[in-house]
Amino acid sequence: MSINVLTGQSLLDLAIQGMGSIEGVFALAEAAGLSITDELSPGMVIPVPLPLADPQVAAYYATRRITPATATTTEIIPEGVEYWRIEFDFITS
């Protein structure tokens, strides 16, 4: 069994998704020859060693096609009146 890495996924995400527990991160890292802090590239194939840490959790993610991606780097830009600069965004007289 193996997992294809998607954009924004870390080994922790894959451990939960594929093994059912974050404790599986060490087994995943060892099986893939990685450090637990290594950045993953989309498209990488990570082998999932058996036995699974929690097969019920892994099955839950698989049947619902849940793919966690906590390593995203999307910056959220705040919006709204409280962030506008009045002297530049409004015409004042």
DRENZADO-853999 format. One line per field, with one value per atom (N, C-alpha, C): residue number from 1; atom name; x, y, z. Coordinates in Angstrom, 2 decimals. Example, Ala and Ser with C-alpha at 12.3 -4.5 7.8 and 13.67 -1.06 7.14 Angstrom:
% DRENZADO-853999
i	(1 1 1 2 2 2) $
at	(N CA C N CA C) $
xx	(13.19 12.30 13.20 12.85 13.67 12.90) $
yy	(-5.69 -4.50 -3.30 -2.25 -1.06 0.03) $
zz	(7.80 7.80 7.80 7.08 7.14 7.87) $
//
This chain:
% DRENZADO-853999
i	(1 1 1 2 2 2 3 3 3 4 4 4 5 5 5 6 6 6 7 7 7 8 8 8 9 9 9 10 10 10 11 11 11 12 12 12 13 13 13 14 14 14 15 15 15 16 16 16 17 17 17 18 18 18 19 19 19 20 20 20 21 21 21 22 22 22 23 23 23 24 24 24 25 25 25 26 26 26 27 27 27 28 28 28 29 29 29 30 30 30 31 31 31 32 32 32 33 33 33 34 34 34 35 35 35 36 36 36 37 37 37 38 38 38 39 39 39 40 40 40 41 41 41 42 42 42 43 43 43 44 44 44 45 45 45 46 46 46 47 47 47 48 48 48 49 49 49 50 50 50 51 51 51 52 52 52 53 53 53 54 54 54 55 55 55 56 56 56 57 57 57 58 58 58 59 59 59 60 60 60 61 61 61 62 62 62 63 63 63 64 64 64 65 65 65 66 66 66 67 67 67 68 68 68 69 69 69 70 70 70 71 71 71 72 72 72 73 73 73 74 74 74 75 75 75 76 76 76 77 77 77 78 78 78 79 79 79 80 80 80 81 81 81 82 82 82 83 83 83 84 84 84 85 85 85 86 86 86 87 87 87 88 88 88 89 89 89 90 90 90 91 91 91 92 92 92 93 93 93) $
at	(N CA C N CA C N CA C N CA C N CA C N CA C N CA C N CA C N CA C N CA C N CA C N CA C N CA C N CA C N CA C N CA C N CA C N CA C N CA C N CA C N CA C N CA C N CA C N CA C N CA C N CA C N CA C N CA C N CA C N CA C N CA C N CA C N CA C N CA C N CA C N CA C N CA C N CA C N CA C N CA C N CA C N CA C N CA C N CA C N CA C N CA C N CA C N CA C N CA C N CA C N CA C N CA C N CA C N CA C N CA C N CA C N CA C N CA C N CA C N CA C N CA C N CA C N CA C N CA C N CA C N CA C N CA C N CA C N CA C N CA C N CA C N CA C N CA C N CA C N CA C N CA C N CA C N CA C N CA C N CA C N CA C N CA C N CA C N CA C N CA C N CA C N CA C N CA C N CA C N CA C N CA C N CA C N CA C) $
xx	(0.85 0.00 0.90 0.47 1.22 0.26 0.79 0.00 0.70 -0.07 0.45 0.29 1.38 1.37 0.67 -0.22 -0.91 -0.29 -0.63 -0.12 -0.47 0.52 0.29 0.26 0.60 0.59 1.96 1.94 3.15 3.11 4.19 4.19 3.16 2.90 1.86 0.50 0.20 -1.07 -1.18 -0.09 -0.10 -0.21 0.38 0.28 -1.17 -1.87 -3.28 -4.11 -3.90 -4.67 -4.41 -3.16 -2.82 -2.68 -2.26 -2.02 -3.03 -3.78 -4.81 -4.37 -3.11 -2.61 -1.33 -1.11 0.12 1.35 1.16 2.29 2.91 2.15 2.64 3.63 3.83 4.74 6.16 6.58 7.93 8.10 7.09 7.14 7.12 6.30 6.26 7.61 8.17 9.46 10.53 10.56 11.57 11.36 10.11 9.82 10.19 10.06 10.35 11.77 12.51 13.88 13.92 12.96 12.84 12.94 13.16 13.04 11.59 11.10 9.70 9.43 10.47 10.28 10.54 10.87 11.13 9.87 10.07 8.96 8.72 7.46 7.10 6.69 6.98 6.60 5.35 4.42 3.24 3.66 3.00 3.31 4.24 4.91 5.75 4.88 5.44 4.74 5.42 4.65 5.16 4.59 5.44 4.93 4.36 3.27 2.64 2.95 3.77 4.11 2.93 2.89 1.86 2.48 1.80 0.37 0.05 -1.18 -1.62 -1.78 -1.53 -1.64 -3.09 -4.03 -5.45 -6.23 -6.48 -7.12 -8.50 -9.24 -10.57 -10.49 -9.52 -9.35 -8.88 -7.94 -7.47 -8.61 -9.47 -10.61 -11.61 -11.80 -12.69 -12.21 -10.92 -10.36 -10.47 -10.22 -10.25 -11.66 -12.65 -14.01 -14.63 -14.21 -14.74 -13.84 -12.76 -11.79 -11.29 -10.98 -10.46 -8.94 -8.40 -6.95 -6.49 -6.08 -5.65 -4.40 -4.33 -3.17 -2.89 -2.15 -1.89 -0.62 0.11 1.36 1.15 -0.08 -0.34 0.29 0.65 1.30 0.50 -0.78 -1.63 -1.77 -1.46 -1.59 -3.00 -3.62 -4.97 -4.83 -5.40 -5.34 -6.62 -6.50 -7.71 -8.42 -9.74 -10.55 -11.54 -12.09 -13.13 -12.73 -13.71 -13.50 -12.40 -12.31 -11.32 -9.89 -9.68 -8.33 -8.04 -9.03 -8.82 -8.15 -7.41 -6.81 -7.70 -8.41 -9.44 -8.91 -7.75 -7.26 -6.90 -6.68 -6.34 -7.51 -8.44 -9.53 -10.84 -10.94 -12.14 -11.81 -12.74 -12.56 -13.02 -12.13 -12.46 -12.30 -13.12 -12.99 -12.91) $
yy	(-1.18 0.00 1.24 2.27 3.52 4.70 5.89 7.12 8.08 8.68 9.73 11.06 11.80 13.07 14.13 14.87 15.99 17.30 18.38 19.70 20.02 20.45 20.88 19.78 18.56 17.48 17.29 16.96 16.65 15.18 14.69 13.30 13.08 14.11 13.98 13.77 14.51 14.33 12.91 12.43 11.09 10.01 10.26 9.29 9.13 10.25 10.18 9.53 9.98 9.48 8.02 7.61 6.26 5.24 5.72 4.76 4.90 6.01 6.17 6.82 7.27 7.86 8.64 9.71 10.47 9.69 8.69 7.87 7.14 6.98 6.32 7.14 8.41 9.28 8.72 8.10 7.55 6.36 5.50 4.36 4.82 5.83 6.37 6.96 7.75 8.39 7.34 6.33 5.27 4.51 4.19 3.44 4.23 5.56 6.40 6.95 6.70 7.21 8.71 9.24 10.68 11.00 12.28 12.78 13.21 13.19 13.56 15.03 15.84 17.25 17.60 16.62 16.88 17.38 18.33 18.78 17.77 17.52 16.56 17.31 16.71 17.29 16.58 17.33 16.69 15.64 14.50 13.41 12.36 12.67 11.65 10.47 9.30 8.09 7.61 7.58 7.17 5.80 4.80 3.48 3.51 2.80 2.71 1.33 1.30 0.00 -0.56 -1.87 -2.55 -3.06 -3.24 -3.01 -1.52 -1.16 0.21 0.51 1.75 2.14 2.04 2.54 2.46 2.26 1.02 0.72 1.36 1.55 2.16 3.61 4.35 5.75 5.82 4.98 4.96 4.62 3.68 3.32 4.48 5.21 6.38 7.40 7.72 8.68 8.16 6.88 6.29 6.28 5.85 5.75 7.11 8.12 9.48 10.33 9.74 10.42 11.73 11.66 12.81 12.82 13.93 14.07 15.33 15.21 16.40 17.02 18.34 19.06 20.25 20.01 21.08 21.87 21.48 22.18 23.25 23.72 24.75 26.07 26.86 28.14 29.31 29.11 30.18 31.27 32.48 33.62 34.17 34.35 34.92 36.42 37.13 38.59 39.11 39.84 40.34 41.37 41.35 42.29 42.94 44.03 44.71 46.12 46.88 48.29 48.50 47.62 47.82 47.75 47.22 47.13 48.18 48.94 49.96 51.18 51.87 53.13 54.24 54.90 55.85 56.95 57.52 58.63 58.22 56.93 56.47 55.82 55.23 54.48 55.27 56.39 57.19 58.60 59.23 60.62 61.48 62.29 63.18 64.61 65.50 66.92 67.78) $
zz	(0.00 0.00 0.00 -0.71 -0.74 -0.88 -0.62 -0.70 -1.65 -2.55 -3.41 -2.69 -2.58 -1.86 -2.71 -2.06 -2.70 -2.23 -2.89 -2.53 -1.08 -0.32 1.05 2.09 1.71 2.69 3.32 4.60 5.34 5.74 6.31 6.79 7.88 8.68 9.71 9.07 8.01 7.30 6.77 6.16 5.59 6.66 7.82 8.92 9.37 9.49 9.90 8.81 7.57 6.44 6.16 6.13 5.70 6.80 8.01 9.09 10.22 10.24 11.25 12.53 12.62 13.84 13.56 14.31 14.11 14.56 15.40 15.81 14.62 13.54 12.35 11.56 11.94 11.20 11.19 12.26 12.34 11.40 11.34 10.43 8.97 8.67 7.30 6.91 7.80 7.52 7.28 8.10 7.95 6.65 6.32 5.10 3.84 3.91 2.75 2.75 3.83 3.93 4.11 4.86 5.09 6.57 6.86 8.22 8.41 9.64 9.86 9.55 9.43 9.13 7.67 6.84 5.42 4.73 3.80 2.98 1.87 1.59 0.55 -0.71 -1.84 -3.13 -3.63 -4.22 -4.80 -5.82 -5.77 -6.69 -6.12 -5.00 -4.37 -3.95 -3.98 -3.54 -2.26 -1.19 0.12 0.47 0.71 1.09 2.51 2.70 4.02 4.59 5.65 6.25 7.05 7.12 7.90 9.18 10.27 10.44 10.63 10.35 10.54 12.02 12.40 13.80 14.27 13.47 13.81 12.51 12.13 10.87 10.70 11.81 11.71 11.27 11.80 11.40 9.95 9.57 8.19 7.23 7.60 6.77 6.67 7.76 7.76 6.73 6.75 5.79 4.36 4.17 2.83 2.25 3.02 2.50 2.22 2.95 2.75 1.85 1.39 0.52 1.15 2.43 3.16 3.01 2.57 2.40 3.12 4.39 5.12 4.49 4.55 4.00 4.89 5.97 6.94 6.65 5.62 5.32 4.25 4.11 3.12 3.54 2.57 2.87 2.31 2.10 1.57 2.61 2.21 3.12 3.04 4.18 4.22 4.36 3.40 3.41 4.04 5.15 5.81 4.94 5.02 4.27 5.20 4.75 5.52 5.87 6.33 6.63 7.67 8.64 9.70 9.19 7.98 7.43 6.35 5.99 4.98 5.59 4.78 5.22 4.67 5.54 5.14 4.24 4.54 3.74 2.31 2.05 0.71 0.00 0.74 0.14 0.01 0.69 0.64 0.20 -0.50 -0.90 0.28 0.78 1.89 1.45 2.01 1.63 2.86) $
//
